[in-house]
Amino acid sequence: MEKEDIQLILDNQRSFFKAGNTLDAGSRIKTLKKLRSLIIQHEQEIKDALWKDFHKPEFEVIATESRFVLKELNLAIRSLKKWSGSKMVWTPLMHFLSYSYITPQPFGQVLILSPWNYPFQLAFLPLLSALAAGNCVVLKVSQQVPHITAVMQKILARFPKELVIMINGDHAVSEYLLSYKFDYIFFTGSTKVGKYVMQKASENLIPVSLELGGKNPCVVTADARLDYAAKRIAWGKFMNAGQTCICSDYLLVDQKIKDRFLELISNEIKAFYGEDPEKSNDYARIVNTGNISRISALLDAGQIVIGGTIDHETCYVAPTVIKDIKPDDPIMQEEIFGPVLPVIVYEQFDEVYGIIEKNPKPLATYIFTQNKKLAREFLRKTQSGTAGINETVMQIASPYLPYGGVGESGLGRYHGKKSFETFSNMRSVLVKSNLLDITLRYPPYNSFKEKVLTLLMK
């Protein structure tokens, strides 16, 4: 698409919004219902496309892509009238004969920049939220996943371009979009690119949400229910071949149970994917050869417990666990974003905090323990966007838990009602009566007015 064509679309979309076409809650609900119907209609195509793009199992498509979005759509459709209504709030006595409320107002024109790892979910979830809030949307998707991109394009072609448009293109198109004065930008991707998006947005003082990533620690204590821990960690880590920003990036395992735990997690990997995961229809592939090369370079340190097989031609990396890793090894210096799980051993629990603090604040922290006091202490002494106790990844699946990072792992929250609020200007309104006008606040001031004001502002 040429820049002149994009500019025309952007201008028409701006005019469409200014004309008030998105303000009615009833019309927004119709739009969301239409989107829901189209997703259901094209669900098999979504499954087929994600299989072609990176061998994604149908179960994972349902759980993390199509039905994940439909679940959020259903909640938005049920709740939109309530969410979009004004909410009365307390009015202090000093505002005598006034009342106050907060009313959500759409920002206007929203740019959504989505990634390739969960290409349908991470495009359509913010998209539906922006539409629910009454915005017009420009969606820029990744070029790494052409088959699912084609299906998404087919779905969104059924809507007016003035309301929502999906734009394909290279880096130059992204640059052009980032130079346009949108009213809000929502980006999901790497921390490096997120910093650049924020820099470009700051030139026009555009508010942003940044959904990034990081090195998510997962701690396994000696008193943990090890069989459950091994199963839940292996599932969360190797789903989507580890290309999940919220999965465990590395394990911190108590020395006393290290050998037993490594045996259990190896057994779980075999139970999930068989002796040769490359033959399993339940195991995804890496998105491209560039990422294969990056991941393979991380396998030099430590000792491989299971896995380690790589096929550049088929973009296959076996589910891999590596022991004898040190905090300063290269694999600990960047987010892995692949099916490789390094294991660091600790002897005293205080060592855990020192290792975690070597990295920026992550998107998630996890701990497996039956000691509730230790779990509470862990939550108090660590910082992350989300956390899980005796669980990994699943916190993202609740629309009632706002999702997002902190520090270098992200800025802003979404999912459920929080998504609607993210894409809304929560406008504060004070309404004053004209029955009378108390002169206390007006000059000239005197000691009596000061005393009264002091009492009112306690």
PyMOL commands that set and color helices and strands:
alter all, ss='L'
color gray80, all
select helices_A, chain A and resi 3-18+25-41+43-54+58-84+93-95+121-132+146-156+171-178+191-203+226-242+255-273+277-279+289-296+330-332+350-356+372-381+394-397+407-409+417-422+439-441+447-456
alter helices_A, ss='H'
color red, helices_A
select strands_A, chain A and resi 87-89+98-106+109-113+136-140+164-167+184-188+208-211+217-220+250-254+303-306+310-311+316-317+320-323+340-346+364-368+386-389+410-411+424-432
alter strands_A, ss='S'
color yellow, strands_A
deselect
rebuild
show_as cartoon
